């Protein structure tokens, strides 16, 4: 299936005194795309509006690669799934136009049950949908958020 794609319109209020779209606006574009993916995965359009589930960003790391100047054309945010967990998903987001990538973000998002104040397991259908956006060709170690340490992996002792 490839990446989940979401277009974001650049707003004048996103531009700083240098004519560049600010870092906070780029982070907001990533959040907007992630929210659009969550709506699709959770099927919130047809779901019960009283469901106490939310999709929280618990970790985000953004590399700002190139300056983005305001333009009338929207930018595209491509979301790839790096890894799924029982109640969470790790995403790679790229903010780009046709020519270049302006920012790359790694996002850990958790499905949270506000009524029980704990993570909520994703359904098999939701996991299958997310796996359709899985980034292919990555080694398992490169599917981790930057700076992530696997708690199950013990550090190597010096010899």
JOZIGI-V547413 format. One record per helix or strand of 3 or more residues. SS is the DSSP state (alpha for helix, beta for strand). FROM is the first residue (numbers start at 0). TO is the last residue. If there is no record, write none. Layout:
# JOZIGI-V547413
ss = (SS SS)
from = (FROM FROM)
to = (TO TO)
This chain:
# JOZIGI-V547413
ss = (beta alpha alpha beta beta beta beta alpha alpha)
from = (3 11 22 52 74 87 100 123 139)
to = (7 13 41 63 83 95 112 130 142)
